[in-house]
């Protein structure tokens, strides 16, 4: 399995003293597992969500995040994501209509289908004005049946009213990917240079504007999304504060646990967050 969920609202988190980072958002979508392990009906057959990247198989099952008969606690995956502050972009400028094009994988998201492009809008983040921030995430394009890797051009947009800053993500083709390349995660780390980022900013990852107008296949997968201060944090002060802070336990769905029994938990003490096995 991938890294575990560290999701405690919009407060800044330091992910361990050694990292010395002030993190405003960390999302690895592990909490979506109840949706991705629940059987759902497809053409009269009960199936579960697949892992396209892990299996190197573009044909793995991928239900829509809005699938009405795939519910956990009477919620679709999309409703659960929106409850955490995320929103989504579904677009096809060429046909002037948006179609469902955002899907679940285990446990990450897939965007786009032929002729329909998609994107994700971040929750509002409690970032002090004037803070320089970076965005990092893992991503991968989809591979077509012919072996061609979708020539996806992703961008990060930072919007403050009419002021829009756009940051291009290096394409997989620019990294040397050719037809038939194995599907695997690539990490993008993008400094939001000269962008004003506050709790009122709209930050998104989406296909470039020219691709939004395209009828081609420009699909992509997303995992391990992080927004963090570009200049790190004041680690010495944070460590001292952490040692005196109360310890909090959370299960893998991000729910606080007052009396943890045996098992694996997310443990938060001050700004320090770590995985810990309780025996």
C-alpha positions as a LaTeX table, in Angstrom:
\begin{tabular}{lrrr}
\hline
Residue & $x$ (\AA) & $y$ (\AA) & $z$ (\AA) \\
\hline
Unk1 & 0.00 & 0.00 & 0.00 \\
Unk2 & 1.01 & 3.62 & $-0.41$ \\
Unk3 & 1.52 & 6.20 & 2.31 \\
Unk4 & $-1.27$ & 6.58 & 4.81 \\
Unk5 & $-3.73$ & 9.42 & 5.08 \\
Unk6 & $-2.59$ & 12.56 & 6.87 \\
Unk7 & $-5.61$ & 14.82 & 6.67 \\
Unk8 & $-6.45$ & 17.09 & 9.58 \\
Unk9 & $-8.19$ & 20.07 & 8.00 \\
Unk10 & $-6.35$ & 23.07 & 6.66 \\
Unk11 & $-3.89$ & 23.67 & 9.50 \\
Unk12 & $-0.21$ & 23.54 & 8.57 \\
Unk13 & 1.53 & 20.27 & 9.48 \\
Unk14 & 5.24 & 19.53 & 9.78 \\
Unk15 & 5.81 & 15.95 & 8.59 \\
Unk16 & 8.51 & 15.01 & 11.08 \\
Unk17 & 11.45 & 17.05 & 12.30 \\
Unk18 & 13.81 & 15.66 & 9.66 \\
Unk19 & 11.65 & 16.98 & 6.81 \\
Unk20 & 11.55 & 20.51 & 8.27 \\
Unk21 & 8.54 & 21.36 & 6.13 \\
Unk22 & 5.47 & 23.42 & 6.81 \\
Unk23 & 2.77 & 21.53 & 4.94 \\
Unk24 & $-0.62$ & 23.13 & 4.22 \\
Unk25 & $-2.15$ & 20.16 & 2.42 \\
Unk26 & $-1.17$ & 16.51 & 2.17 \\
Unk27 & $-3.55$ & 14.11 & 0.42 \\
Unk28 & $-2.85$ & 10.55 & $-0.67$ \\
Unk29 & $-6.52$ & 9.47 & $-1.02$ \\
Unk30 & $-6.04$ & 6.34 & 1.13 \\
Unk31 & $-9.28$ & 7.18 & 2.94 \\
Unk32 & $-11.12$ & 6.40 & $-0.33$ \\
Unk33 & $-10.43$ & 2.69 & 0.20 \\
Unk34 & $-13.97$ & 1.89 & 1.43 \\
Unk35 & $-15.24$ & 3.00 & $-2.00$ \\
Unk36 & $-12.46$ & 1.26 & $-3.93$ \\
Unk37 & $-12.92$ & $-2.07$ & $-2.15$ \\
Unk38 & $-16.73$ & $-2.13$ & $-2.39$ \\
Unk39 & $-18.16$ & $-4.31$ & $-5.15$ \\
Unk40 & $-20.32$ & $-2.61$ & $-7.76$ \\
Unk41 & $-22.29$ & $-3.80$ & $-10.74$ \\
Unk42 & $-20.85$ & $-3.60$ & $-14.24$ \\
Unk43 & $-22.80$ & $-5.27$ & $-17.02$ \\
Unk44 & $-24.37$ & $-7.68$ & $-14.55$ \\
Unk45 & $-21.05$ & $-8.63$ & $-12.96$ \\
Unk46 & $-19.87$ & $-7.50$ & $-9.53$ \\
Unk47 & $-16.38$ & $-5.98$ & $-9.71$ \\
Unk48 & $-14.07$ & $-3.80$ & $-7.61$ \\
Unk49 & $-11.88$ & $-0.87$ & $-8.51$ \\
Unk50 & $-8.46$ & $-1.66$ & $-9.99$ \\
Unk51 & $-4.95$ & $-0.23$ & $-9.76$ \\
Unk52 & $-4.01$ & 0.86 & $-13.26$ \\
Unk53 & $-0.52$ & 2.13 & $-12.40$ \\
Unk54 & 0.40 & $-0.65$ & $-9.98$ \\
Unk55 & $-0.76$ & $-3.32$ & $-12.42$ \\
Unk56 & 0.56 & $-1.49$ & $-15.51$ \\
Unk57 & $-2.84$ & $-2.20$ & $-17.03$ \\
Unk58 & $-4.94$ & 0.59 & $-18.60$ \\
Unk59 & $-8.00$ & $-1.69$ & $-18.69$ \\
Unk60 & $-8.43$ & $-1.97$ & $-14.89$ \\
Unk61 & $-11.89$ & $-1.21$ & $-13.50$ \\
Unk62 & $-12.42$ & 2.49 & $-12.79$ \\
Unk63 & $-15.87$ & 3.61 & $-11.59$ \\
Unk64 & $-16.91$ & 7.25 & $-11.82$ \\
Unk65 & $-16.49$ & 9.17 & $-8.57$ \\
Unk66 & $-20.16$ & 10.12 & $-8.89$ \\
Unk67 & $-21.40$ & 6.54 & $-9.39$ \\
Unk68 & $-24.80$ & 6.43 & $-7.70$ \\
Unk69 & $-24.77$ & 2.75 & $-6.74$ \\
Unk70 & $-21.27$ & 2.86 & $-5.24$ \\
Unk71 & $-22.03$ & 4.34 & $-1.83$ \\
Unk72 & $-20.33$ & 4.33 & 1.56 \\
Unk73 & $-22.41$ & 5.74 & 4.41 \\
Unk74 & $-24.93$ & 6.82 & 1.74 \\
Unk75 & $-22.28$ & 9.00 & 0.03 \\
Unk76 & $-20.69$ & 8.81 & $-3.37$ \\
Unk77 & $-16.93$ & 9.22 & $-3.48$ \\
Unk78 & $-17.44$ & 12.61 & $-5.11$ \\
Unk79 & $-19.65$ & 13.81 & $-2.25$ \\
Unk80 & $-17.04$ & 12.66 & 0.27 \\
Unk81 & $-14.29$ & 14.51 & $-1.64$ \\
Unk82 & $-16.41$ & 17.65 & $-1.83$ \\
Unk83 & $-17.07$ & 17.42 & 1.92 \\
Unk84 & $-13.28$ & 17.72 & 2.36 \\
Unk85 & $-13.29$ & 20.88 & 0.24 \\
Unk86 & $-12.25$ & 19.51 & $-3.16$ \\
Unk87 & $-14.03$ & 20.40 & $-6.37$ \\
Unk88 & $-13.67$ & 19.19 & $-9.93$ \\
Unk89 & $-13.36$ & 20.43 & $-13.49$ \\
Unk90 & $-15.09$ & 18.56 & $-16.28$ \\
Unk91 & $-14.81$ & 20.15 & $-19.69$ \\
Unk92 & $-14.94$ & 19.77 & $-23.41$ \\
Unk93 & $-14.81$ & 23.22 & $-24.94$ \\
Unk94 & $-15.03$ & 21.76 & $-28.46$ \\
Unk95 & $-18.49$ & 20.31 & $-27.85$ \\
Unk96 & $-19.45$ & 22.97 & $-25.26$ \\
Unk97 & $-20.62$ & 20.35 & $-22.80$ \\
Unk98 & $-19.10$ & 18.53 & $-19.87$ \\
Unk99 & $-19.35$ & 14.78 & $-19.45$ \\
Unk100 & $-18.44$ & 12.53 & $-16.55$ \\
Unk101 & $-14.69$ & 11.99 & $-16.84$ \\
Unk102 & $-13.30$ & 11.58 & $-13.31$ \\
Unk103 & $-12.79$ & 8.09 & $-11.92$ \\
Unk104 & $-11.62$ & 6.11 & $-8.91$ \\
Unk105 & $-8.57$ & 3.93 & $-8.88$ \\
Unk106 & $-7.16$ & 2.20 & $-5.82$ \\
Unk107 & $-6.47$ & 4.60 & $-4.07$ \\
Unk108 & $-6.02$ & 7.58 & $-6.33$ \\
Unk109 & $-7.92$ & 9.49 & $-9.01$ \\
Unk110 & $-8.04$ & 9.28 & $-12.80$ \\
Unk111 & $-9.04$ & 12.18 & $-15.01$ \\
Unk112 & $-10.33$ & 12.43 & $-18.56$ \\
Unk113 & $-11.59$ & 10.27 & $-21.36$ \\
Unk114 & $-11.37$ & 10.72 & $-25.10$ \\
Unk115 & $-12.80$ & 14.15 & $-25.88$ \\
Unk116 & $-13.48$ & 15.07 & $-22.24$ \\
Unk117 & $-10.86$ & 16.55 & $-19.94$ \\
Unk118 & $-10.89$ & 16.93 & $-16.17$ \\
Unk119 & $-9.11$ & 18.50 & $-13.25$ \\
Unk120 & $-9.14$ & 18.97 & $-9.49$ \\
Unk121 & $-9.56$ & 22.16 & $-7.45$ \\
Unk122 & $-7.84$ & 22.23 & $-4.06$ \\
Unk123 & $-9.64$ & 22.99 & $-0.81$ \\
Unk124 & $-9.19$ & 26.46 & 0.66 \\
Unk125 & $-5.82$ & 26.50 & 2.43 \\
Unk126 & $-4.83$ & 28.46 & 5.52 \\
Unk127 & $-1.66$ & 29.95 & 4.04 \\
Unk128 & $-0.32$ & 33.21 & 5.53 \\
Unk129 & $-0.25$ & 35.97 & 2.93 \\
Unk130 & 3.20 & 36.45 & 1.45 \\
Unk131 & 4.24 & 32.81 & 1.93 \\
Unk132 & 6.10 & 31.26 & $-0.99$ \\
Unk133 & 4.70 & 27.78 & $-1.63$ \\
Unk134 & 5.45 & 24.72 & $-3.75$ \\
Unk135 & 3.09 & 22.03 & $-5.04$ \\
Unk136 & 4.17 & 18.43 & $-5.47$ \\
Unk137 & 2.22 & 15.39 & $-6.62$ \\
Unk138 & 2.63 & 12.02 & $-8.31$ \\
Unk139 & 1.04 & 11.58 & $-11.71$ \\
Unk140 & 1.05 & 9.43 & $-14.83$ \\
Unk141 & $-0.62$ & 9.66 & $-18.23$ \\
Unk142 & $-2.74$ & 6.82 & $-19.58$ \\
Unk143 & $-1.45$ & 4.40 & $-22.24$ \\
Unk144 & $-3.59$ & 3.77 & $-25.30$ \\
Unk145 & $-4.27$ & 0.32 & $-26.78$ \\
Unk146 & $-1.70$ & 1.05 & $-29.49$ \\
Unk147 & 0.94 & 1.68 & $-26.83$ \\
Unk148 & 0.95 & 5.45 & $-27.33$ \\
Unk149 & 1.24 & 7.40 & $-24.09$ \\
Unk150 & $-1.37$ & 10.18 & $-23.94$ \\
Unk151 & 0.52 & 13.46 & $-24.57$ \\
Unk152 & $-1.00$ & 15.08 & $-21.48$ \\
Unk153 & 0.09 & 18.63 & $-20.66$ \\
Unk154 & $-0.88$ & 19.45 & $-17.10$ \\
Unk155 & $-0.77$ & 22.90 & $-15.57$ \\
Unk156 & $-1.22$ & 24.27 & $-12.07$ \\
Unk157 & $-3.42$ & 27.35 & $-12.00$ \\
Unk158 & $-3.45$ & 29.88 & $-9.18$ \\
Unk159 & $-6.42$ & 32.20 & $-9.51$ \\
Unk160 & $-7.07$ & 35.33 & $-7.47$ \\
Unk161 & $-10.07$ & 36.91 & $-9.18$ \\
Unk162 & $-8.94$ & 38.03 & $-12.62$ \\
Unk163 & $-5.27$ & 37.44 & $-11.76$ \\
Unk164 & $-4.39$ & 33.96 & $-13.06$ \\
Unk165 & $-0.92$ & 32.45 & $-12.90$ \\
Unk166 & $-0.25$ & 29.23 & $-14.85$ \\
Unk167 & 2.64 & 26.82 & $-14.17$ \\
Unk168 & 3.37 & 24.04 & $-16.66$ \\
Unk169 & 4.17 & 20.51 & $-15.49$ \\
Unk170 & 6.87 & 18.73 & $-17.54$ \\
Unk171 & 5.23 & 16.25 & $-19.91$ \\
Unk172 & 6.15 & 12.58 & $-19.81$ \\
Unk173 & 7.32 & 12.85 & $-23.40$ \\
Unk174 & 9.82 & 15.53 & $-22.32$ \\
Unk175 & 11.13 & 12.98 & $-19.79$ \\
Unk176 & 11.81 & 10.50 & $-22.59$ \\
Unk177 & 8.66 & 8.38 & $-22.46$ \\
Unk178 & 7.93 & 6.64 & $-25.76$ \\
Unk179 & 5.16 & 4.31 & $-26.96$ \\
Unk180 & 4.85 & 1.19 & $-24.84$ \\
Unk181 & 6.42 & 2.77 & $-21.75$ \\
Unk182 & 5.45 & 1.07 & $-18.50$ \\
Unk183 & 2.86 & 2.97 & $-16.49$ \\
Unk184 & 4.58 & 4.30 & $-13.37$ \\
Unk185 & 4.37 & 7.27 & $-11.08$ \\
Unk186 & 6.34 & 10.43 & $-11.81$ \\
Unk187 & 6.77 & 13.10 & $-9.14$ \\
Unk188 & 6.25 & 16.72 & $-10.15$ \\
Unk189 & 7.51 & 19.49 & $-7.87$ \\
Unk190 & 6.40 & 22.93 & $-8.98$ \\
Unk191 & 7.37 & 26.20 & $-7.25$ \\
Unk192 & 4.49 & 28.68 & $-7.46$ \\
Unk193 & 6.94 & 31.48 & $-8.13$ \\
Unk194 & 5.54 & 35.02 & $-7.87$ \\
Unk195 & 2.02 & 33.70 & $-7.26$ \\
Unk196 & $-0.05$ & 35.12 & $-4.42$ \\
Unk197 & $-1.47$ & 32.17 & $-2.50$ \\
Unk198 & $-3.95$ & 32.70 & 0.35 \\
Unk199 & $-7.05$ & 30.99 & 1.71 \\
Unk200 & $-9.04$ & 32.84 & $-0.97$ \\
Unk201 & $-6.92$ & 31.58 & $-3.87$ \\
Unk202 & $-8.28$ & 28.96 & $-6.25$ \\
Unk203 & $-5.58$ & 26.38 & $-6.99$ \\
Unk204 & $-6.16$ & 23.62 & $-9.51$ \\
Unk205 & $-4.40$ & 20.93 & $-11.54$ \\
Unk206 & $-5.92$ & 20.52 & $-14.99$ \\
Unk207 & $-5.07$ & 20.01 & $-18.64$ \\
Unk208 & $-3.70$ & 23.09 & $-20.37$ \\
Unk209 & $-6.23$ & 25.41 & $-21.98$ \\
Unk210 & $-5.47$ & 24.20 & $-25.50$ \\
Unk211 & $-5.98$ & 20.59 & $-24.41$ \\
Unk212 & $-9.33$ & 21.43 & $-22.85$ \\
Unk213 & $-10.44$ & 22.27 & $-26.38$ \\
Unk214 & $-9.17$ & 18.96 & $-27.75$ \\
Unk215 & $-11.18$ & 15.90 & $-28.70$ \\
Unk216 & $-8.16$ & 13.64 & $-28.18$ \\
Unk217 & $-7.29$ & 11.25 & $-25.35$ \\
Unk218 & $-5.32$ & 13.27 & $-22.79$ \\
Unk219 & $-5.95$ & 11.25 & $-19.64$ \\
Unk220 & $-3.96$ & 11.24 & $-16.40$ \\
Unk221 & $-3.77$ & 9.87 & $-12.85$ \\
Unk222 & $-3.10$ & 11.75 & $-9.60$ \\
Unk223 & $-1.82$ & 10.79 & $-6.15$ \\
Unk224 & 0.12 & 12.15 & $-3.15$ \\
Unk225 & $-0.81$ & 15.80 & $-3.49$ \\
Unk226 & 1.10 & 18.22 & $-1.25$ \\
Unk227 & 1.25 & 22.01 & $-0.80$ \\
Unk228 & 4.08 & 23.23 & 1.40 \\
Unk229 & 6.10 & 26.32 & 2.29 \\
Unk230 & 8.98 & 26.81 & $-0.13$ \\
Unk231 & 11.37 & 27.95 & 2.60 \\
Unk232 & 10.59 & 25.12 & 5.03 \\
Unk233 & 9.72 & 25.88 & 8.64 \\
Unk234 & 11.38 & 26.90 & 11.89 \\
Unk235 & 12.28 & 23.34 & 12.84 \\
Unk236 & 13.93 & 24.06 & 16.22 \\
Unk237 & 10.89 & 25.87 & 17.60 \\
Unk238 & 8.56 & 23.29 & 16.15 \\
Unk239 & 10.43 & 20.39 & 17.75 \\
Unk240 & 10.31 & 22.02 & 21.18 \\
Unk241 & 6.59 & 22.70 & 20.82 \\
Unk242 & 5.93 & 19.15 & 19.63 \\
Unk243 & 7.51 & 17.60 & 22.72 \\
Unk244 & 4.98 & 19.35 & 24.99 \\
Unk245 & 1.92 & 18.94 & 22.76 \\
Unk246 & $-0.84$ & 16.38 & 23.45 \\
Unk247 & $-0.77$ & 13.18 & 21.40 \\
Unk248 & $-3.72$ & 12.51 & 19.10 \\
Unk249 & $-4.55$ & 9.25 & 17.32 \\
Unk250 & $-6.44$ & 8.84 & 14.03 \\
Unk251 & $-7.46$ & 5.75 & 12.09 \\
Unk252 & $-6.71$ & 5.34 & 8.38 \\
Unk253 & $-9.92$ & 7.17 & 7.47 \\
Unk254 & $-8.78$ & 10.24 & 9.42 \\
Unk255 & $-11.23$ & 9.70 & 12.30 \\
Unk256 & $-9.95$ & 10.55 & 15.78 \\
Unk257 & $-9.55$ & 7.54 & 18.12 \\
Unk258 & $-9.60$ & 8.27 & 21.85 \\
Unk259 & $-8.48$ & 4.84 & 23.08 \\
Unk260 & $-6.47$ & 3.14 & 20.33 \\
Unk261 & $-6.29$ & $-0.66$ & 20.49 \\
Unk262 & $-3.87$ & $-2.88$ & 18.58 \\
Unk263 & $-3.37$ & $-1.69$ & 15.02 \\
Unk264 & $-1.84$ & 0.91 & 12.72 \\
Unk265 & $-2.63$ & 4.58 & 13.40 \\
Unk266 & $-1.73$ & 8.09 & 12.34 \\
Unk267 & $-0.23$ & 9.83 & 15.38 \\
Unk268 & $-0.16$ & 13.63 & 15.61 \\
Unk269 & 1.76 & 15.52 & 18.30 \\
Unk270 & 1.90 & 19.25 & 17.71 \\
Unk271 & 3.10 & 19.66 & 14.14 \\
Unk272 & 4.67 & 16.21 & 14.00 \\
Unk273 & 2.76 & 13.47 & 12.21 \\
Unk274 & 3.86 & 9.86 & 11.85 \\
Unk275 & 2.62 & 6.31 & 11.33 \\
Unk276 & 2.75 & 4.12 & 14.42 \\
Unk277 & 1.78 & 0.54 & 15.21 \\
Unk278 & 0.06 & 0.18 & 18.59 \\
Unk279 & 0.52 & $-3.27$ & 20.19 \\
\hline
\end{tabular}
